[in-house]
C-alpha cells in the first residue's frame, strides 16, 4: 500500500539518515533540514509514495533519531 510522508522540521536535526536511506524521497532544504522532495512534494505530504519505494521509506523512518518523519494513508493537506 502506498503512503504519504512529510518531515516535521521543528524536530529535524539534519542528521541525513533519511536521505541516505531514501534519496529519491528526501533531501535537505535551504536551511539544511530534511524535506520530502519526491515528485516535487516540497514537504507538503500530498504526493503519494509508490509501493516500490516503501521499503526505502520504512528504512528512513526507522533510522530517524528524532521520529520527525510522519507517514499516513491519506494526504496531510
NORURDA-V335373 format. One record per residue. N is the residue number from 0. RES is the residue in one letter. D_CENTER is the distance of its C-alpha to the mean C-alpha in Angstrom with 1 decimal. Layout:
n-><N;N>
res-><RES;RES>
d_center-><D_CENTER;D_CENTER>
//
This chain:
n-><0;1;2;3;4;5;6;7;8;9;10;11;12;13;14;15;16;17;18;19;20;21;22;23;24;25;26;27;28;29;30;31;32;33;34;35;36;37;38;39;40;41;42;43;44;45;46;47;48;49;50;51;52;53;54;55;56;57;58;59;60;61;62;63;64;65;66;67;68;69;70;71;72;73;74;75;76>
res-><X;X;X;X;X;X;X;X;X;X;X;X;X;X;X;X;X;X;X;X;X;X;X;X;X;X;X;X;X;X;X;X;X;X;X;X;X;X;X;X;X;X;X;X;X;X;X;X;X;X;X;X;X;X;X;X;X;X;X;X;X;X;X;X;X;X;X;X;X;X;X;X;X;X;X;X;X>
d_center-><16.2;13.2;10.5;8.6;5.2;5.0;5.5;9.3;10.6;13.9;12.9;11.0;13.7;12.3;13.1;11.1;10.6;6.9;8.4;11.4;10.1;8.1;9.5;9.5;5.9;5.3;8.5;10.5;12.1;15.9;16.0;14.3;11.2;7.6;6.1;4.6;7.9;8.5;12.0;12.2;9.9;10.2;7.6;10.1;8.5;11.5;10.8;11.3;9.5;12.8;14.3;14.8;11.2;10.9;12.4;10.1;7.1;9.7;10.6;7.4;7.7;11.4;11.5;10.0;13.4;12.8;10.8;8.8;5.6;7.3;8.0;11.2;13.8;14.5;13.1;12.5;15.1>
//
